[in-house]
Amino acid sequence: MDSNLFYETTPEITDLANIVKNTDYIDKELYTKYNVNRGLRDLNGKGVLVGLTGISEVTAKKEVNGELVPCHGELYYRGYNIEDIIKGIPLESHFGFEECTYLLLFGELPTKAELDNFTSLLSGYRSLPTSFVRDIIMKAPSRDMMNTLARSVLTLYSYDTHADDTTIPNVLRQCLELISLFPLLSVYGYQAYRHFHDGKSLFIHNPRPEYSTSENILSILRPDSSFTPLEAKLLDIALIIHMEHGGGNNSTFTNHLVSSSGTDTYSAMAASLGSLKGPKHGGANLKVVRMFDDMMEKVSDWTSEDEVGRYLEDLLEGRAFDNAGLIYGMGHAIYSLSDPRAKILRYFTEKLSKEKGLEDQFALYTLVERLAPEIIADKRKMYKGVSANVDFFSGFAYRMLGLPEELYTPIFAIARVAGWSAHRMEELTGGGKIMRPAYMSIHEHRDFVPMKER
């Protein structure tokens, strides 16, 4: 076979793919007939209960007079409301990602001494093996930073003399190293791609031990390593609200699932990265900013409810942007009235929009946030309410921070690896059984037909 055809879809492959489509299609009505909760969720959006966790809690309903009714969303880390956590970290004080990482891993808020020791421990792990950047990250840089990150994580297995040891002390050590290294692996991977594919100058800045995670991300990303306090604080807030979201989100459930097999930490984290890369999970914020780019180009008056409303209707009717019939950033599998993470991010995004002189764009976002639920409710059959989710504002926040689009999803991973780490250790500590959900076969049994009779 011609080597150039190895990565091309040939007519032969297309014909075979059509066979696959016809063979594997399952009528959606069968899910109702056999009472199968597709996507592990019922029609009301409630997830199928598959496990117990003490790490975080996501609530969107409360019991009133014996019935569950929608309420404004709440997110708890080890029993602490995320909004209270954010309020407890004033703008002028220390950064919170490290504090919340400690909370997720060890179950309690740290004292000042415990936090200082913990941040020092993370800082000590923030160093890649000798020549790793040159030999691994610089070789065959991928156009997708999530693939680069996953490859780097799997390669780190080869450098770990205790890679397959799944005792908690060793797994904790591995998790702390990965939490510390994810920013370097992500940003260095981007710098390599930017240099070799786009012909840009190559910057490989060393992390600073006195910097927090958010400060180091901005420092190693920017050519001059400079940033404002508000920029670093907004990124810190973004990391906090993305770091954990219950055990049932796709990438965290993946980590539980894979960890239950007894595999190593690097494989479990790479599996979660593969899940998070999907546009239905971690890649959604990029869709939001591109949708708004199209909106700002097509809508002449960003303050006009009629004009913006017509564009949103066109989105739902498949006549605008990518013709997918979706308003990206609106709606969530669990939240209906509000997503607490969006509420928090909206507050800090507004502050940075004033610093950047982008109040007009922020006003457009808030207008869409208000109009979209009404238009969706009018155009679609809804089983629950719809509101802005965390992706609605995060892409705009990252753009104001000057983060390249290639790093939007890796930033999510940099945050979520803390949650994955907590859940991996929870699974290894209290699990014991390999996860094996059931699938119901709908194919009839057939007698084998010899080759000459086919």
C-alpha positions in Angstrom: 0.0 0.0 0.0 1.2 3.5 -0.8 2.4 5.0 2.5 0.5 8.3 1.7 -2.8 6.3 1.7 -2.2 5.1 5.2 -3.9 8.2 6.7 -6.4 8.7 3.9 -10.0 7.4 3.7 -10.2 5.5 0.4 -13.4 4.6 -1.5 -12.9 1.0 -0.3 -12.9 2.2 3.4 -15.9 4.4 2.7 -17.9 1.4 1.3 -16.9 -0.7 4.3 -17.9 2.1 6.7 -21.4 2.2 5.2 -21.7 -1.5 6.0 -20.7 -0.7 9.6 -23.3 2.1 9.8 -26.1 -0.2 8.6 -24.9 -3.1 10.8 -24.5 -1.2 14.0 -27.5 1.1 13.9 -29.9 0.5 16.8 -33.4 2.0 16.7 -33.7 4.6 19.5 -37.2 3.3 20.2 -35.6 0.1 21.5 -34.1 2.0 24.4 -37.6 2.9 25.6 -38.9 -0.6 24.9 -36.3 -2.3 27.1 -36.1 0.5 29.6 -32.5 1.2 29.0 -31.3 4.6 30.2 -29.3 5.8 27.2 -26.2 7.7 28.3 -26.9 6.4 31.9 -29.4 9.2 32.3 -33.2 9.1 32.5 -35.6 11.5 30.6 -35.4 14.0 33.5 -31.6 14.1 33.4 -31.1 12.0 36.5 -28.0 9.8 36.4 -28.1 6.1 37.0 -26.5 5.5 40.4 -23.3 3.5 40.0 -21.2 4.4 43.0 -20.7 6.3 46.2 -18.2 9.2 46.7 -17.1 11.5 49.5 -15.2 13.8 47.2 -17.8 16.2 45.7 -21.5 16.7 45.3 -23.5 18.2 42.5 -27.1 19.2 43.3 -29.8 20.7 41.1 -32.9 19.6 42.9 -34.3 19.8 46.4 -37.1 18.0 48.2 -40.2 20.1 48.7 -43.3 18.5 50.2 -42.0 15.1 49.4 -41.2 15.9 45.8 -37.9 16.7 44.0 -38.1 20.1 42.4 -35.4 22.0 40.4 -33.3 24.5 42.4 -30.3 26.7 41.6 -27.3 24.5 41.2 -24.8 23.9 44.0 -21.4 22.3 43.9 -19.6 21.0 47.1 -16.0 19.9 47.5 -15.8 17.6 50.5 -18.9 19.1 51.9 -17.9 22.8 51.4 -20.0 24.9 49.0 -17.8 26.0 46.1 -19.2 29.6 46.4 -18.1 29.8 50.0 -14.7 28.5 49.1 -14.3 31.2 46.4 -15.5 33.9 48.8 -13.0 32.7 51.3 -10.1 33.4 48.9 -10.1 37.3 48.6 -8.6 38.9 45.5 -5.6 40.1 47.4 -4.8 36.9 49.3 -3.2 33.6 48.3 -4.2 31.6 45.4 -6.8 28.8 45.9 -6.1 26.0 43.5 -3.5 24.5 45.7 -5.7 24.8 48.8 -8.6 23.1 47.0 -6.3 20.4 45.7 -5.3 19.7 49.3 -9.0 19.6 50.3 -9.9 17.1 47.6 -7.0 14.8 48.3 -7.1 14.8 52.1 -10.6 15.7 52.9 -10.0 18.8 55.1 -9.1 22.4 54.5 -5.4 22.9 55.3 -3.9 25.1 58.0 -1.5 27.8 56.9 1.5 25.5 57.8 -0.1 22.5 56.0 -0.8 24.6 52.9 2.8 26.0 52.9 4.2 22.5 53.1 1.9 21.2 50.4 2.7 24.0 47.9 6.4 23.4 48.6 5.8 19.7 47.9 4.1 20.5 44.6 6.8 22.9 43.6 9.4 20.3 44.2 7.7 17.9 41.8 7.4 20.6 39.1 10.5 19.5 37.2 10.5 17.1 34.2 13.1 14.3 33.7 16.4 15.3 32.1 16.0 15.9 28.3 12.3 15.0 28.4 11.3 18.3 26.6 13.9 17.7 23.9 13.4 13.9 23.4 9.7 13.6 24.0 7.8 16.9 23.7 9.9 18.3 20.8 9.6 15.1 18.7 6.6 14.9 16.4 4.6 17.7 18.1 0.9 17.1 17.6 -1.6 19.8 16.4 -3.8 18.8 19.3 -2.4 19.5 22.8 -4.6 16.9 24.5 -2.9 14.2 22.4 0.5 15.7 23.3 -0.5 15.7 26.9 -1.7 12.1 26.9 1.4 10.9 25.1 3.6 12.7 27.6 1.8 11.2 30.5 2.1 7.7 29.1 5.8 8.3 28.4 6.4 9.3 32.0 5.5 5.7 32.9 8.9 4.7 31.4 10.7 7.0 33.8 9.0 5.7 36.9 10.7 2.7 38.5 7.5 2.0 40.6 5.0 2.7 37.8 2.8 -0.3 38.4 2.7 0.0 42.2 -0.9 0.7 43.1 -0.4 1.1 46.8 -1.8 4.4 48.1 1.5 6.0 49.1 2.9 5.4 45.6 -0.2 6.4 43.8 -0.4 9.6 45.9 3.2 10.4 44.9 2.4 9.8 41.2 -0.7 12.0 41.4 1.1 14.9 43.0 3.8 14.7 40.3 1.2 14.7 37.6 -0.7 17.6 39.2 2.5 19.6 39.2 3.6 18.6 35.7 0.4 19.0 33.7 1.0 22.8 33.2 4.5 22.2 31.9 3.5 19.3 29.6 0.6 21.3 28.2 2.4 24.7 27.6 5.7 23.2 26.4 3.7 21.0 24.0 2.0 24.1 22.6 5.3 26.0 22.4 6.8 23.1 20.4 3.9 22.9 18.0 3.8 26.7 17.6 7.5 26.6 16.7 7.8 23.6 14.4 4.4 24.0 12.6 3.9 27.8 12.7 7.5 28.9 12.5 7.2 31.0 15.7 10.0 31.7 18.2 10.4 28.9 20.8 10.0 29.8 24.4 10.7 27.3 27.1 10.6 29.1 30.4 11.4 27.3 33.7 8.6 27.4 36.3 9.2 29.5 39.4 9.0 27.8 42.7 7.4 30.8 44.4 4.6 31.0 41.9 1.2 29.3 42.2 -0.1 27.0 39.4 -2.0 29.8 37.7 1.0 32.2 37.9 3.3 29.6 36.4 0.9 28.8 33.5 1.0 32.5 32.5 4.7 32.9 33.2 5.8 29.9 31.1 3.3 30.7 28.3 4.1 34.3 27.7 7.3 35.5 26.0 8.0 38.1 28.7 6.5 36.0 31.5 4.5 39.0 32.7 0.9 39.1 33.9 -1.4 41.2 36.1 -2.7 40.1 39.5 -6.3 40.0 38.2 -5.3 37.8 35.2 -3.6 35.3 37.6 -6.5 35.4 40.0 -9.1 34.8 37.2 -7.1 31.8 35.9 -6.9 30.5 39.5 -10.6 30.8 39.9 -11.1 29.0 36.6 -8.9 26.1 37.8 -10.8 25.8 41.0 -14.2 25.6 39.4 -13.0 23.1 36.8 -11.0 20.8 39.1 -13.9 18.5 40.3 -17.5 17.9 39.4 -18.8 14.6 41.0 -17.8 11.1 40.1 -20.2 10.8 37.2 -18.8 13.2 34.7 -17.4 11.4 31.7 -13.7 11.8 32.4 -13.9 11.1 36.1 -16.1 8.1 35.6 -13.6 6.9 33.1 -10.9 7.2 35.8 -13.0 5.1 38.2 -13.7 2.6 35.5 -10.1 2.2 34.4 -8.7 2.3 37.9 -11.1 -0.5 38.9 -9.2 -2.8 36.6 -6.0 -2.3 38.7 -4.1 -0.6 36.0 -1.3 2.0 36.6 -1.8 5.7 37.3 -0.4 6.9 34.0 -2.8 4.7 32.0 -5.8 5.8 34.1 -4.9 9.5 33.6 -4.3 9.1 29.9 -7.8 7.4 29.6 -9.4 10.4 31.4 -7.6 12.8 29.0 -9.0 10.9 26.0 -12.5 11.4 27.5 -12.0 15.1 28.3 -10.7 15.8 24.8 -14.2 15.1 23.4 -16.2 18.2 22.2 -19.2 17.0 24.3 -17.0 17.3 27.4 -13.9 19.4 27.7 -13.9 20.8 24.2 -17.2 22.7 24.5 -15.8 26.1 25.5 -14.0 26.4 22.2 -17.3 25.9 20.4 -18.8 28.7 22.5 -16.1 31.3 21.5 -16.3 30.4 17.9 -20.1 30.7 18.0 -19.7 34.2 19.4 -17.2 35.1 16.8 -19.7 34.2 14.2 -22.4 36.1 16.1 -20.4 39.2 16.4 -19.7 39.2 12.7 -23.3 38.5 11.7 -25.2 40.7 14.2 -24.7 44.4 13.5 -26.2 45.7 16.8 -24.9 43.7 19.8 -27.4 45.4 22.1 -30.5 44.6 20.1 -32.6 41.9 21.7 -34.5 41.4 18.4 -31.3 41.0 16.3 -29.5 38.7 18.8 -32.7 36.8 19.3 -33.1 36.1 15.6 -29.5 34.9 15.4 -30.2 32.5 18.3 -33.3 31.2 16.6 -31.2 30.6 13.5 -28.8 28.6 15.6 -31.5 26.4 16.8 -33.0 26.0 13.4 -29.6 24.9 12.0 -29.2 28.1 9.8 -26.3 29.7 11.6 -22.7 28.9 12.7 -22.0 25.2 12.2 -25.6 24.3 11.4 -25.7 21.8 14.3 -28.9 23.3 15.8 -27.2 24.1 19.1 -26.6 27.1 21.2 -23.3 26.2 22.7 -22.7 26.9 26.4 -26.4 26.5 27.2 -27.7 23.6 29.1 -26.2 20.9 31.4 -26.9 17.2 32.1 -27.6 18.0 35.8 -28.2 21.8 36.3 -31.4 23.4 35.1 -32.0 26.7 36.8 -28.3 27.7 37.1 -24.7 26.4 37.1 -22.8 27.7 40.1 -19.6 27.6 38.2 -21.0 29.9 35.5 -22.2 32.3 38.2 -18.7 32.5 39.8 -16.9 32.8 36.4 -19.3 35.5 35.2 -18.4 37.7 38.2 -14.6 37.5 37.6 -15.0 37.7 33.8 -16.8 41.0 34.2 -14.0 42.3 36.2 -11.4 41.4 33.6 -13.5 42.6 30.8 -13.3 46.1 32.4 -9.6 45.8 32.7 -9.3 44.8 29.1 -11.8 47.3 27.7 -14.1 44.5 26.5 -17.3 45.5 28.3 -19.3 45.4 25.0 -18.4 41.8 24.5 -19.3 40.9 28.1 -22.6 42.6 27.6 -23.3 40.5 24.6 -22.6 37.3 26.5 -25.0 38.3 29.3 -27.7 39.2 26.8 -27.4 35.8 25.2 -27.4 34.2 28.6 -30.7 35.9 29.3 -32.4 35.3 25.9 -31.2 31.8 25.1 -33.2 29.9 27.7 -36.5 31.6 26.6 -35.8 30.8 23.0 -34.8 27.2 23.6 -37.9 26.7 25.8 -40.1 28.1 23.0 -38.5 26.0 20.2 -37.7 22.7 21.9 -39.5 20.1 24.0 -37.7 20.4 27.3 -37.9 18.0 30.2 -36.1 20.4 32.5 -35.0 24.0 32.5 -31.9 25.3 30.7 -29.2 27.8 31.8 -25.7 28.8 31.0 -23.1 26.2 31.9 -19.4 26.7 32.9 -18.3 26.6 29.2 -20.4 29.7 28.4 -18.0 32.1 30.0 -14.7 30.1 30.3 -13.7 30.5 26.6 -14.3 34.2 26.8 -12.2 34.4 30.0 -9.4 32.4 28.4 -9.4 34.7 25.3 -9.1 37.8 27.5 -6.1 36.1 29.2 -4.5 35.7 25.8 -4.5 31.9 26.1 -4.3 30.2 22.7 -7.3 28.1 21.7 -5.1 25.0 21.6 -4.8 25.2 25.4 -8.4 25.7 26.3 -9.1 22.0 26.9 -5.6 21.3 28.4 -6.4 24.1 31.0 -9.4 22.0 31.9 -7.2 19.0 32.3 -4.7 20.9 34.4 -7.5 21.6 36.8 -9.4 18.3 36.6 -6.3 16.1 37.2 -6.7 17.0 40.9 -10.2 15.6 40.9 -9.1 12.6 38.9 -6.4 11.9 41.5 -8.8 12.1 44.4 -11.2 9.7 42.7 -8.5 7.3 41.6 -7.4 6.9 45.2 -11.0 6.6 46.4 -11.5 3.8 43.9 -8.3 2.0 44.9 -9.1 2.4 48.6 -12.7 1.4 48.7 -13.4 -0.4 45.4 -12.2 -3.9 45.0 -14.5 -5.0 42.1 -13.8 -4.3 38.5 -16.6 -2.3 36.9 -18.6 -4.2 34.4 -22.0 -2.8 33.4 -24.4 -4.8 31.3 -25.3 -4.4 27.7 -28.4 -6.2 26.3 -27.9 -7.9 23.0 -30.7 -7.4 20.4 -29.3 -9.7 17.7 -31.1 -12.9 16.9 -29.1 -16.2 17.2 -28.1 -17.7 13.8 -26.6 -20.9 12.5 -23.1 -20.7 11.1 -22.9 -20.7 7.3 -19.9 -22.4 5.7 -17.9 -20.4 3.3 -19.0 -22.2 0.2 -22.7 -21.7 1.0 -22.5 -17.9 1.6 
